[in-house]
Amino acid sequence: MKIRKKVKNKGIGFLAAVLFVFAGVWTTAFPVQAASGNVYTCTVHPCYAHPVTGEIEDSGGEASYATGQGMVDGVVYTTGILELTDSGEYYLTVRFSLMDQTSGHSFWVQNVGDSGWATPAVGVTGNGTDDNGTTADICMQVPGENCVVRCSMYVAPMGRDVVFYLYPSDYAAGNNTNMNATMVTEASGNGETATTDSSGSAGTESGSGETGNADTGSTGGGSNLSGSSLSGGSGLTSSENADTESGEGNTETPALSSSIDEAAQPAASTDTELDEAQGLSLSTAADASKETEETAGSGAGGPFAVGAAVTVSGLILMGTAAVIIFFFRKNWKRWGGGYDDDEV
């Protein structure tokens, strides 16, 4: 019995050791194909209204356009990177500020001119700090360089979700930022194999260099942030494939561009509506404008008003003079006037 028990225990121990080894191999590393391609530095345009249609989806509406645009400008950095793989996939990395005051970040993407939205793969690839608090470098798959990104996040000081947009443009070859390209790890045409850990991280994070972990509260079904790996994607396919393909050895860098020359403004916004927005610094603009218009209006009607006033004043003076003359003529002789002439 004791021998049989010892053999059984040794068998269980050996099996546990084998499972431990296999589990360690599975969870620590696995081979993946490193993406070869090109990296571009781009300008990121944050927009409170849709940059093509001018539509404002946020509940603040047109009346809060100036305030909303100011908030978006304070959250989204205006420089990013776009990674274009030889297989034709696009990955946009944008740095977001105020991460300690916002949560539930969700994203949707579309090509310029499309009406529908696709859910991209999204991940945090770096963290850091700035004067406004903590930052996060967020990488998302986009359908092409000529695209629009719809963003939603919960803003704690406001107590509600905010919806806004951004789009990239002005592409320059090379990475001129301190953000890391996490998808394109080899120059175009190489297509080598790399090893990464199970989290999917393919490089060091920018900023503070710590692993990114953002609040993942959902706000409407878009891709939420999930650690440092890209997740939640719907398999986007680009409408504009790259000119180069993996393995061909072509090192030519494709030229990229955006068809948006200038972001559209909300069609229904007016100065009066903007001035009524709470916290807007231009709250006295309408009063000043109205006062100027009233002054200009009174100036335009001035000649008529002055002419009428002069006419009335002249009539009054003439009437008064006539009354005085009539009174003097009537009482002239009574007061002794004219007797000297009669005597002479």
C-alpha positions as CSV (number, residue, x, y, z in Angstrom):
1,M,0.0,0.0,0.0
2,K,2.8,2.4,0.9
3,I,4.7,1.6,-2.3
4,R,1.6,2.1,-4.4
5,K,0.9,5.4,-2.6
6,K,4.4,6.6,-3.2
7,V,4.2,5.8,-6.9
8,K,0.9,7.6,-7.2
9,N,2.2,10.7,-5.5
10,K,5.3,10.7,-7.7
11,G,3.0,10.4,-10.8
12,I,0.9,13.3,-9.7
13,G,4.0,15.4,-8.9
14,F,5.5,14.7,-12.4
15,L,2.2,15.6,-14.1
16,A,2.0,18.8,-12.1
17,A,5.5,19.7,-13.1
18,V,4.8,19.0,-16.8
19,L,1.6,21.2,-16.6
20,F,3.6,23.9,-14.9
21,V,6.2,24.0,-17.6
22,F,3.7,24.0,-20.4
23,A,1.7,26.7,-18.6
24,G,4.8,28.8,-18.1
25,V,5.6,28.6,-21.8
26,W,2.0,29.5,-22.8
27,T,1.7,32.5,-20.6
28,T,5.2,34.0,-21.0
29,A,5.9,34.2,-24.7
30,F,4.7,33.0,-28.1
31,P,5.9,33.8,-31.6
32,V,4.1,36.5,-33.6
33,Q,4.8,38.0,-37.0
34,A,6.3,41.4,-36.6
35,A,4.7,43.9,-38.8
36,S,6.9,45.6,-41.4
37,G,5.9,48.9,-42.9
38,N,6.3,52.7,-42.4
39,V,5.7,55.1,-39.6
40,Y,4.5,58.7,-40.1
41,T,4.3,61.7,-37.8
42,C,1.0,63.4,-38.2
43,T,-1.1,66.4,-37.0
44,V,-4.1,65.4,-34.9
45,H,-7.1,67.8,-35.1
46,P,-9.5,67.5,-32.1
47,C,-13.0,68.6,-33.0
48,Y,-16.2,69.1,-30.9
49,A,-18.2,68.9,-34.1
50,H,-17.9,66.3,-36.8
51,P,-15.1,67.7,-39.0
52,V,-17.0,66.8,-42.2
53,T,-20.7,67.3,-41.5
54,G,-20.4,69.9,-38.6
55,E,-22.8,67.8,-36.6
56,I,-22.5,68.0,-32.8
57,E,-23.5,64.7,-31.1
58,D,-22.6,65.7,-27.6
59,S,-25.5,66.7,-25.3
60,G,-24.1,70.2,-24.9
61,G,-25.2,71.0,-28.4
62,E,-24.4,74.0,-30.5
63,A,-24.8,76.4,-27.5
64,S,-21.8,74.8,-25.9
65,Y,-19.6,74.7,-29.0
66,A,-16.9,77.1,-27.8
67,T,-16.7,75.5,-24.4
68,G,-16.7,72.0,-25.8
69,Q,-14.0,72.8,-28.3
70,G,-11.8,74.3,-25.6
71,M,-12.2,71.2,-23.5
72,V,-11.4,68.9,-26.4
73,D,-8.3,71.0,-27.2
74,G,-7.1,70.5,-23.6
75,V,-7.5,66.7,-23.8
76,V,-6.1,65.7,-27.2
77,Y,-2.5,66.3,-28.1
78,T,-2.1,67.7,-31.6
79,T,0.8,65.4,-32.7
80,G,0.5,61.7,-33.2
81,I,1.9,58.8,-35.3
82,L,0.3,56.6,-37.9
83,E,1.8,53.2,-38.6
84,L,1.1,51.6,-42.0
85,T,2.0,48.0,-42.4
86,D,3.0,46.4,-45.6
87,S,-0.2,44.4,-45.5
88,G,-2.2,47.6,-45.7
89,E,-3.3,48.1,-42.0
90,Y,-3.3,51.5,-40.4
91,Y,-2.7,52.2,-36.7
92,L,-3.1,55.7,-35.2
93,T,-1.6,56.6,-31.9
94,V,-2.9,59.7,-30.1
95,R,-1.9,61.1,-26.7
96,F,-4.7,62.0,-24.3
97,S,-4.4,64.2,-21.3
98,L,-6.5,64.5,-18.1
99,M,-6.7,60.7,-17.8
100,D,-7.1,61.0,-14.0
101,Q,-10.3,63.0,-14.5
102,T,-11.8,61.0,-17.3
103,S,-12.7,57.3,-17.8
104,G,-14.7,55.0,-20.0
105,H,-12.9,56.0,-23.2
106,S,-14.5,54.4,-26.3
107,F,-13.7,54.8,-30.0
108,W,-15.3,54.4,-33.4
109,V,-13.7,55.0,-36.8
110,Q,-14.8,55.7,-40.4
111,N,-13.4,56.8,-43.7
112,V,-14.0,60.4,-44.7
113,G,-17.4,60.4,-46.5
114,D,-18.8,57.3,-44.8
115,S,-22.0,57.4,-42.7
116,G,-21.4,54.4,-40.6
117,W,-18.9,53.6,-37.9
118,A,-16.6,50.6,-37.2
119,T,-15.3,49.4,-33.9
120,P,-11.5,49.4,-33.9
121,A,-8.9,47.5,-31.9
122,V,-7.7,49.8,-29.2
123,G,-4.9,49.7,-26.6
124,V,-2.8,51.9,-24.3
125,T,0.8,51.9,-25.4
126,G,2.2,54.4,-22.9
127,N,1.6,56.6,-19.9
128,G,3.1,59.8,-18.6
129,T,2.2,63.1,-17.0
130,D,1.9,66.7,-18.0
131,D,0.7,70.0,-16.3
132,N,-2.9,68.8,-16.4
133,G,-2.3,65.4,-14.7
134,T,-1.7,62.0,-16.3
135,T,-1.5,61.1,-20.0
136,A,-2.0,58.0,-22.0
137,D,-0.8,57.1,-25.5
138,I,-3.8,55.3,-27.2
139,C,-3.3,53.2,-30.3
140,M,-6.2,52.3,-32.4
141,Q,-6.7,50.6,-35.8
142,V,-8.2,52.9,-38.4
143,P,-9.5,52.1,-41.9
144,G,-7.0,54.5,-43.7
145,E,-5.1,57.8,-43.4
146,N,-8.2,59.7,-44.6
147,C,-10.3,58.9,-41.6
148,V,-12.3,60.3,-38.7
149,V,-12.3,59.0,-35.1
150,R,-15.4,59.4,-32.9
151,C,-14.5,59.5,-29.2
152,S,-16.6,59.2,-26.0
153,M,-15.5,59.5,-22.4
154,Y,-16.9,60.2,-19.0
155,V,-15.6,63.5,-17.6
156,A,-15.8,63.5,-13.8
157,P,-15.9,67.3,-13.2
158,M,-18.9,67.5,-15.6
159,G,-20.6,64.4,-14.3
160,R,-21.5,63.1,-17.8
161,D,-20.2,61.5,-21.0
162,V,-18.8,63.8,-23.7
163,V,-18.7,62.9,-27.4
164,F,-16.2,64.5,-29.8
165,Y,-14.1,63.7,-32.8
166,L,-10.5,63.9,-34.2
167,Y,-8.8,63.3,-37.5
168,P,-5.1,63.0,-38.6
169,S,-3.5,64.9,-41.5
170,D,-0.2,66.5,-42.6
171,Y,1.8,63.2,-42.7
172,A,5.6,63.3,-42.6
173,A,7.6,60.1,-42.9
174,G,9.3,59.0,-39.7
175,N,8.5,59.1,-36.0
176,N,9.4,62.5,-34.7
177,T,7.6,62.1,-31.4
178,N,8.4,60.4,-28.1
179,M,5.6,57.9,-28.7
180,N,6.6,54.4,-29.6
181,A,5.5,52.6,-32.8
182,T,4.1,49.4,-31.4
183,M,2.8,47.6,-34.6
184,V,5.4,48.4,-37.2
185,T,8.6,47.1,-35.7
186,E,10.6,46.5,-39.0
187,A,11.3,48.7,-42.0
188,S,9.1,48.1,-45.0
189,G,9.8,44.8,-46.8
190,N,11.5,42.9,-43.9
191,G,8.7,40.9,-42.4
192,E,10.8,39.2,-39.7
193,T,9.5,37.2,-36.7
194,A,9.6,38.7,-33.2
195,T,8.7,37.4,-29.8
196,T,6.4,39.2,-27.4
197,D,4.7,38.5,-24.1
198,S,1.1,37.4,-23.8
199,S,-0.1,40.9,-23.1
200,G,0.6,41.8,-26.7
201,S,3.0,44.6,-25.9
202,A,5.5,45.1,-28.6
203,G,7.8,47.8,-27.2
204,T,8.4,50.1,-24.2
205,E,5.8,52.7,-23.3
206,S,6.4,56.4,-23.7
207,G,5.9,58.9,-20.9
208,S,6.6,57.4,-17.6
209,G,7.3,54.0,-19.0
210,E,4.7,52.3,-16.8
211,T,2.2,49.8,-18.1
212,G,-1.0,51.5,-19.2
213,N,-4.2,50.5,-17.3
214,A,-7.1,52.8,-17.9
215,D,-10.7,52.7,-16.5
216,T,-12.6,50.5,-18.9
217,G,-16.2,51.6,-18.2
218,S,-18.4,51.2,-21.3
219,T,-20.1,54.2,-22.9
220,G,-22.0,52.9,-25.8
221,G,-20.4,49.8,-27.3
222,G,-17.2,51.2,-28.8
223,S,-13.8,49.8,-28.2
224,N,-12.6,50.4,-24.7
225,L,-9.0,50.6,-23.4
226,S,-7.6,47.3,-22.4
227,G,-4.2,47.4,-20.9
228,S,-1.3,47.7,-23.4
229,S,-2.5,45.3,-26.0
230,L,-4.9,46.1,-28.9
231,S,-8.2,44.4,-28.3
232,G,-11.9,44.7,-29.2
233,G,-11.3,45.2,-32.9
234,S,-13.8,44.2,-35.6
235,G,-11.3,43.4,-38.2
236,L,-11.1,46.7,-40.1
237,T,-10.2,46.6,-43.8
238,S,-8.6,49.6,-45.3
239,S,-10.1,51.2,-48.4
240,E,-6.7,52.3,-49.5
241,N,-4.0,49.6,-49.4
242,A,-0.3,50.3,-49.3
243,D,1.7,50.4,-52.4
244,T,4.3,48.1,-50.9
245,E,3.8,44.5,-49.8
246,S,5.6,42.4,-47.2
247,G,8.6,40.5,-48.5
248,E,9.1,42.3,-51.8
249,G,11.9,44.4,-50.5
250,N,10.4,47.7,-51.8
251,T,11.5,50.5,-49.5
252,E,9.5,53.3,-51.1
253,T,7.5,55.3,-48.6
254,P,3.9,55.9,-49.7
255,A,2.7,59.5,-49.5
256,L,-0.3,59.9,-47.3
257,S,-2.9,62.7,-47.1
258,S,-6.2,63.7,-45.7
259,S,-9.1,65.1,-47.8
260,I,-10.2,67.4,-45.0
261,D,-8.7,70.9,-45.5
262,E,-10.5,72.5,-42.6
263,A,-12.9,71.1,-40.0
264,A,-16.6,72.0,-40.6
265,Q,-18.3,74.3,-38.2
266,P,-21.7,73.6,-36.7
267,A,-24.3,75.1,-39.1
268,A,-26.8,76.0,-36.4
269,S,-24.5,77.8,-34.0
270,T,-25.0,81.5,-33.4
271,D,-23.2,84.1,-31.2
272,T,-26.3,84.4,-29.0
273,E,-26.4,80.7,-28.4
274,L,-22.7,80.6,-27.6
275,D,-22.9,83.5,-25.2
276,E,-25.6,81.8,-23.2
277,A,-23.4,78.7,-22.6
278,Q,-22.4,78.5,-19.0
279,G,-18.8,79.5,-18.3
280,L,-18.2,81.0,-21.7
281,S,-15.7,83.9,-21.4
282,L,-17.4,85.8,-24.2
283,S,-20.6,86.2,-22.2
284,T,-20.7,90.0,-22.8
285,A,-20.0,89.8,-26.5
286,A,-23.7,89.9,-27.5
287,D,-24.4,92.9,-25.3
288,A,-21.5,94.8,-26.8
289,S,-22.5,93.8,-30.3
290,K,-26.1,94.9,-29.7
291,E,-24.9,98.2,-28.2
292,T,-22.7,98.8,-31.3
293,E,-25.6,98.0,-33.6
294,E,-28.0,100.3,-31.7
295,T,-25.4,103.1,-31.8
296,A,-24.8,102.6,-35.5
297,G,-28.6,102.5,-36.0
298,S,-29.0,105.7,-34.2
299,G,-26.2,107.3,-36.2
300,A,-27.9,106.2,-39.4
301,G,-31.1,107.9,-38.4
302,G,-29.4,111.0,-36.9
303,P,-29.8,113.5,-39.7
304,F,-33.6,113.0,-39.7
305,A,-33.8,113.3,-36.0
306,V,-31.6,116.4,-35.9
307,G,-33.5,118.1,-38.7
308,A,-36.8,117.5,-36.9
309,A,-35.4,118.8,-33.7
310,V,-34.1,122.0,-35.4
311,T,-37.4,122.6,-37.1
312,V,-39.4,122.2,-34.0
313,S,-37.0,124.4,-32.0
314,G,-37.2,127.1,-34.8
315,L,-41.0,127.1,-34.8
316,I,-41.0,127.4,-31.0
317,L,-38.6,130.4,-31.1
318,M,-40.5,132.0,-33.9
319,G,-43.8,131.6,-32.1
320,T,-42.3,133.0,-28.9
321,A,-40.9,136.0,-30.8
322,A,-44.2,136.7,-32.5
323,V,-46.0,136.7,-29.2
324,I,-43.5,139.1,-27.7
325,I,-43.8,141.5,-30.7
326,F,-47.6,141.4,-30.7
327,F,-47.6,142.1,-27.0
328,F,-45.3,145.1,-27.4
329,R,-47.2,146.6,-30.3
330,K,-50.5,146.3,-28.5
331,N,-49.2,148.1,-25.5
332,W,-46.8,150.5,-27.1
333,K,-49.0,153.6,-27.0
334,R,-50.2,152.7,-23.5
335,W,-46.6,152.7,-22.3
336,G,-46.0,156.1,-24.0
337,G,-44.5,154.9,-27.1
338,G,-45.2,157.1,-30.2
339,Y,-46.1,160.4,-28.4
340,D,-42.7,162.0,-29.2
341,D,-43.3,161.5,-32.9
342,D,-46.7,163.1,-32.7
343,E,-45.4,166.1,-30.9
344,V,-42.6,166.6,-33.3
